[in-house]
Amino acid sequence: MRPPTSTTIWRRGARRLQTSLRRPLSTSTAEDWDVVIVGGGPVGLALASALGSSQLVRERLRVALVEAGDLSKVHNWTPANGSFSNRASSLTLKSQTFLKDTRAWEYVDEERTCPIHNMQVWDGVSNARIDFAASLLASNPPENGMARMTENLNLQRGLLRHLDSIPVPIMDKTKVQLIDHANDSDCWPLVHLDNGRILRSRLLVGADGLNSPVRAFAKISSYGWAYDTQAIVATMEHPVMAPNTTAYQRFLPTGPIAFLPISPIASSLVWSTKPSLAAALIASGPLVLRSMINAAFRLPDVSMRYLNGLIIDAHASGIPATHIQIQSEISWRERSHGIQETSAYASAFVDTNKQGIPPTDSELLPPLVTSLQPGTVASFPLRFNHTDSYLGADQYSRTVLVGDAAHTVHPLAGQGLNLGLADVECLSRCIQNALLQGGDVGSHTALLPYAQERYLENHKVMSVMDKLHKLYSMSSEPVVWARSVGLEVVNELDSVKAALMMEASGKQGLTSMWDLAAKRSENFAAASNAATAIRTGISGFLGAGIQRVLKAAGTSLSDRK
């Protein structure tokens, strides 16, 4: 037999290398973990915190968290007095209760949070308005409000400090390079890190955002769409408000603008608008943006449309509109609309340092913005996205998604983070129940209750937010009239408003807001009087129709009990 040539030896070596690459990676060097959480945002940290706070979990499970970013920057975050991050969230009562139950809330700087006691929401075209007051929640202590604003960084830092006391291992500044699964009957996921470590996990949790690598590994598909909308966020400074506990939101045809309290001297802006307008506003500078924010809460729609067009055209020409130009235009339009200089609806050339008796209509509007904190103006695109499942299947069955990895929603009601925290509360509960029953925390049986409970709840909220966004983007007269009548009618029914608030805040105690609405539908006649002023004669027909719907909904729900 002739000895093999060098070419033959090379080919054999190449074939062996190709074969080894096709083979699943060996698990001999993998570290075994029970739960690996990928993603160190508020949702991922909250899950690690919830699991670590359970003595049962600490005794029986090894839990780790992997994050690509440097969490030491969050842990050591020390903002200057009076300065606030531009990313803030409204935490519902349910979210606060969950964080308190895990003791994570003890590590959040509560002085940097602000309760919301009232909300003013109105239509930017018709000015139909609804006001919510925490006093409607009779069982809720007054100091709690209906929600609490906090900076996302404040919450993240608190969660990290809580994790220091547990502790749960955190592998930050570590990227996930690859996720595959073990070559065995259990199919445990293998998480390959850029530092060479391999984590073999009984349960892999994706808390890694919209472009989730965990979701990609589990081959979980999703559906959704990008909104033709860009969100502008900033921290606004204004005269001292004592207390500053009212949130304001105006639905403009271009998108809603929200004024959310953070402290007596500062509030958070979330302005969802068209991408072209968002780019032009930011490019025009903070002074123009400040003036436009004040105008957006005050001027009629016809004037806002003109100002928006002026700013967009100036930006397109390469010569952005100046602050003096915009202020002069706002002043002229205020006079043309008959807005007096002493009115709360006046914003141009108003001396905010002047002390005196507030105008009679001042409670309907936010305080005038005097400046925007440097470095806080930013923007990002908005989209709707929901996965087809929260659980992996077949060989990917030991995978579960939470937070933005599973769903993203329009921020008009500030429910994105709350949905994620509700996911975490439910998943941690399912994991603990599996341990109590002696089950496998990564099994489909253990995880199915999470998917069953959270998918429908999330979908309901997401659908409502999506439809509200689309409804208030329309400016045709019939649509404006219909939504305005609905808003005015609901504003007259305190019981329905209380039900809506309890649903939104996650408070327990109501069988259904529709049951309550049906029982109180006899009060509809009084509410219809408000609608009569909008369109005489038709409101009676509308009232009868709504009564039938409410009664039918109440009967249907009662039949299910």
N, C-alpha and C positions, 0 to 999 in steps of 0.2 A: 504493500500500500504506500502510495506516495505521500510524503508529509504535506500538510495543508500549507497553501501559500499564504502570504501576508494578506492578500485580498480576501481570501476565504475566512481567515481569522477575524478580519475587520467586520465582514458581513454577519458572522455568527454573533459577534459582540453587539452589533447594532440591533439584531433581532432580539437578543436577550434584554437589551435596554428598553426596546419598544414594549416587550411583554411585561416588564416590571412596571412601566409607566401606566399600562392599562390596568394592572392589578390594583385593588384598593390599598391605600397606605396602611402599613402595619400599625396596630394599636398598642404594640409592646411598650412604646415610650409615652403613651397617652396618660394623662392624669384623670382619674375618675372623680366626677362631681355629680351631685344630684340635680342641681338647678344652676344653669348658666344664663345670666341675663346679659344681652347685648344691647348697649345703649345707656348712657349716663345722663340723660335729660331728666326733667322732673318726674316723668312716669316711671322710667327704669329705676331711678333712685328710690321712689316711693315703694316700688315692689320689693326691692332689697330691704328697705326699712321695715316694711310690714312683715316680711318673712323673718327678718332678724329679731323683731320684737317679740316673736312667739317662742316661748320656752320649748314647746314641743318641736318646732322646726329646728331650733338651735341644737337640740339633743339628738335629732335623728337625720338631719340633712346637711350636706355641704353645699353652701350657696356662694356663688361668685358673680361679680359684675365686670364686664369688659367695656371700656370706653376709649375711643380713638383720641379724644381731646385731652387736654391737661386740666384735670379737675382741681388741681391745687390752686389755680387762678380763681375758681369759684369759691373754694374753701377759704381762701384768704381775701376775699372781696371786702374792701373797706371803703365804701363811697364817702365822699365829703358830705358834711352836713348840708342839708337842703338840696342835694343833687339826687336824682332818681333815674333808674334805668328806663329805657324806652319800651321794654317788653314787660308788661304787667298783666295780670290775670285776675278775673273776678272768681273767687272761690265760693261755691255755694255752701249752705249750711251742712249739707250732707258730706261734702268734701272736707270741710273743717272738722266735723265729727270724726271722720275716718282718721285724719291726721292726728287728732287728739287721742284717739283710742290707741294708736301705735306709739304715742308719746313723742312723735316727731315734731309736733307743733311747739313743744317746750323749747326747741332749739331755733325756732323762727323768731326774728326780731319783730315783735308785735308793734313796736313803736313805728316801724316802717310799713305798717298795714293801715287800712282805713275802711271802716264799715260803710256800707251803702244803706241808708235808711229810706231813701226815696228815689224814684225814677220818673223822669219826664220824657215821654216818647211821642213824637208827632210827625205828621205827614208834611213833607216839604212843599207840596203843591196846594193842598186844601187847608193845611194847618189843623186838621182834625187831630185831637190829642187824647192821650190816655196817661193817667198818673198812677203810679203804684206807690204805696206807703207800707213800710214794715209794720205799722200799727194794725194793719188788717190781719196780720198773723197773730191772733190773740194769745196763743200759747208760747209765742217766742219772746224771750226777754228783750226789752227795748234796746239794750246796748249791743245785741248781736246784729241788728239790722237784718236785711234780707240776703246779703252776701258781704264779702270782704275782699277789697283790692289788695294785692301784694305784688311786688316785683318778682318775676320768675327767678331771678338770681337770689333773692332773699329766701325763697322756698328751697331752691337747690342747696344753698349753703346750709340751711337748717337741716335738711335731710342728710347731708354729708356729715355734719356734726353729730347727728343722731347715730349714724353708722359707725362713727368713731367709738361710740360707747358700747356697741354690741359685741364684737365687731363683725362685719361681713367683708371678706377680702375684695378690694377694688383694684382692678388691673387697668389703670388709665394710661394714656399715652401709648396705647397698644392697639394696633389695627388688626381686624380680622382679614386674613388673606384668602382663606378658603374654608368652606364648610362642606363636608361630605359625611357619609355615615359608615359606621363600623361594618366589617364584613362578617356579621354574625346574625343569628336569628333575632336578636333584640333590636338591631338597627339603631343603636345609640348615635346621635349626631357627634361628629368630630369637628371641633372648632380649631383651625390652625391659625396661630397668631404670628405676627411679624417678628416676634422675638424667638421663634423656634418652638415655643410651647404648643402642645396639643391638648385640648380639653375634651374629654369624653363625657358627655352629659346625658343623664337620664331624661332630663327635660330641658329643652332649649327655648328661651323666651326672647322674642323679637320686640324690643322697645326702641328700635333703631330708626324710626322716622319713616317719612314717605317713601324714600328709595331704599327700603329695607333689604339688606343682604340675607337676613334670615327668611324673609318672605320669598325671595328669589330661590334660595336653597330648597324650601319646602314646596316650590312650584305652585304657590297659591296665587290664582289670578285675581284681578280686581277690575272694577269698572269706575268710570268717572269722567270728568271733563274739566278743562281749565275755564274759569270765568274770565270774561273780558273786563277784568277788574284788577287793580293794583291797590294794596293797602299802604297808606302812609301812617307811620307811627312817630311819635315825638313826645317829649315831656314839656308841658306848658306851664309857664309861671303866670300868676295872676294876683290881684290884691288879696289880702288875708281874708279868708272865709272861715268864720267860726260859728258853727262847724261846717266843714266842707264834706257833706255826706250825701249829696244828691248826684245821681248820674243822669246825663242828658243824652238823648239820641234823636237826631232828625233824619228822616228817610228822604233823601234827595233822589231825583230820577237817575243821577249819575252814580248813586250809591249812598249808604248810610254814613253819617259822621257821628262819632261818639266822644263824649267828654266825661272822663271817669276819674273820680277823686282819689288822690293818693295822700295828700297832706293839706293842712290849711292854706298853703301857699303854692301848691303844685297839683296838676292833674295830668292824666294820660290821654293822649289823642290816638284814636283809631279811625282813620278816614278811608273808606273804601270808595274808589272812584275809577274813572277810565284811565288806562295806562298813559294815553297821550297827555291827559290833564295832570296826572301824578308827576310825570317827568317834567312838565312845564312848571308846575308849582315848586318843585324842589330846586330846579335850575334857576328859578327867579330869586332865590335867597330867602332867609328866615323872616325878614321884615314883610315881604310880600305874602309869604305863607301865613304869617301871623294875622295879617289883615284879612286874608281870605277865610281863615278859620272863623274869625269873629263874624264876618259877613255871612258865612254858610249857615250859621245858626239864626240869622236875623232877617236877611233880605228875602223878598218874594222870589219865587222860582224864575220869573221872567228876567229879573236883574242878575241872578246867579248864572243863568245861561249866557247872558251877554258878557259878564266878567270872565267866565270860563273860556269863551271863544276868544276874548281879547288876549288872555294869557297864552293860550295855545298858539294863536297866530303870531304873537310877538316871539315866542320861543322858536317857532318854525322859521322865522325870518333871521334868526341868529342874534337878535337884539332883544333880550328879555325885558318884560315890562318892569318899570321902576316902582319903588314903594310910593313915591309921591304921586305918580300917575294913577296907581290903583286906589290910593286913599282919596284922591280928588274925585275919581269916578264913583267910589262908594258914597262919598258925601253928597254928590249931585243926585244919586239915585235915592238916597234916604229922603232928601227934600222932595223929590218927585213923588214918592210914595206917602208923603205926609207924615214922616217920622220926625217927631220933635226931638230936639237935642237933649231934653231931660228924660226921654224915654229909654227903657232898657234895650229897645231895639236899635238905638243909635250906637254906632261903633267908630265912625270916622272922626278923628280929631277930638275924641272925648278924653278929658283929663282924668286918668284913673287914680291919681293921687289926691284928687279933690274929695274931701269928706263931706258927708251930708246924709239926709234921709234917702234911703234907696227908693227908686221908682216903684209905683204900685204893682207893676208887672214884672219886677225883677226875679221873683221866684220861678217864673216860667222859663228863664234862660240862664245859661251858665255865665259866670263872671267873664269880663273881657280879658282876653289873653294879652299880657304885656310883653312877653318875650318867650322864646323857645330856648331851652337849655342847650348849650353848645354840644355838638356831637351826638345829639339824640334823634335827629331827623333821619329816617330811613324808610325804605319801601320794599315790598316783596309781593309776588303774584299770589293770587288766591285760586283754589281749586276745590272741587268735590271729588272724593275718592273713597270707595268702600270695597274691601276685599270680598270675594265670594264665600270665604270661610275664614274663621279665626284659628282653625286647627289644621295641621298637616295630615295627610292621609297615607296609608300603606307604609312604605319604607320611611316616609317623612312624618309619621304619626306622632313622634315625640317632640313636636314643635307647636308653639302657640304664639299668637300675636296680640299685642296690647297697644293702646294709644294710637299715635299717628301711623304706625306701621300697619294698623288695621283700618283706620278711618281718618279722613281729614274733612273738616267742615268749614263753612263760611263763618267768620268771626263775629257776625252781626249781633249775636246774643252772648258771646263770650263763653261758649260751652265746650270748646275744644279740650282744654286741660281737664275740666270736670268730667268729661266722658272718659278720658284716660285714667283718671283717679278712680272712677267707678269700676273700670276694667280691673284695675289693680286690687281693689277691695274684694271683688268677686273672685278673682283668680287665687289670691292668697287664702281666701276662705275655702275654696275647693281643694287646694293643696293640703290645708290642715285637716279637712274632713277625710281626705284619702288616707292621711297618716293615722287618724283616729280609728279608721276602719281596717287598718292593716293593708291598704292597697298600694299600688305602684303609682307614684305621683305623676309619672310620665305617660300613663296609660290613657287610652281613649275614654275609658269608663270614668276616670278621675277628672278629665278635662271637659267632657261633654256638657256638664251642668253650666260651666262658664260660658260656652258658646251659646247654649240655649237661652241663658238669662241676658247676656249682653248684646247679642246680635240684633234682636228685635228692638230693644230699648235704644240702642245707638241709631238704628235705622230710622226710627220714628223722629228723633230729634233732628237728625241730619236732613230728613225729607222736609220737615217744617221750615228749617232754616233756608233750605234751597228754594222752596216755594215763596217764602217771604221776600227773599232777595229778588226773585223774578217778578213777583207781584208789584213791588215798589219801584222796579225799574221801568214800569209802564207809566205813561203820562196821558193816555187817551182818556177823554172825559168820562165815559161809562165806568171804566176801571177805577179811576180816581174817586168817583162818586160812591161806588160800591164798597171800596175798602174804607173810605172815610165814614160811611154810615156804620159799617161794622165796628170801627174803632170807637166811635161816639157811643154806640149802643153798649159795648162791653164796658166802657168807662163809667156808665151809669149803674152797672151791676157789681156792687162790692163783693158779693159772694163769688161771682165768676172770677173777678180779679184775684181774690184770695186763693181760689183754687189754682189759677194759673201760676201764682207766686209759689204755692206749695209744691206744685209739680216741678217748677223750674229749680227750686231750692233743694228738692229731694226730701222734704219733710214728709213724715208719715202721718197717717190719721184720716185720710180721705179715701173712700173706696174708689171714687172716680170723680174727676172734676165735672164730667158730663152728668153724673147722678145729681150732684149739687146744683148744676145749672138747670136741670129739668125741674127740680123741686122749687126753684125760685123763679121759674119762668113766668109765674103770675105777676111778677113785678115788671114785666117787659113793657107794659103800657107806659109807665113813667119814663123808661129809657127811650121809648119811641118818640117822645116829645122832642128830644134833642135831634133826632134824625129828621123830624118834620121840617126843621129850619133849613135843612139842606135840600130836600126835595119833597114838597108838600104833596100829600096824597099817596105817594108810593110807599112811605115808611110803614103804613098800616098793613099793607100787603106783605112787606118784608118781615114785619114783626110776627105775623101769623105763621109765615113760613118757617122762621127760626124756632118758634114755639113748637111746631110739629116735629122739627128735626131734633130738638132737645128732648122732647118727651119720648120720641121713638128711641133715641140713644139711651135714655134712662131705662125704658122698659126692656130694651134688648140686654142691657147690662144686668138688670135685676133678674132676668130669666136665666142668666148664666150662673147665678149664685146657688 
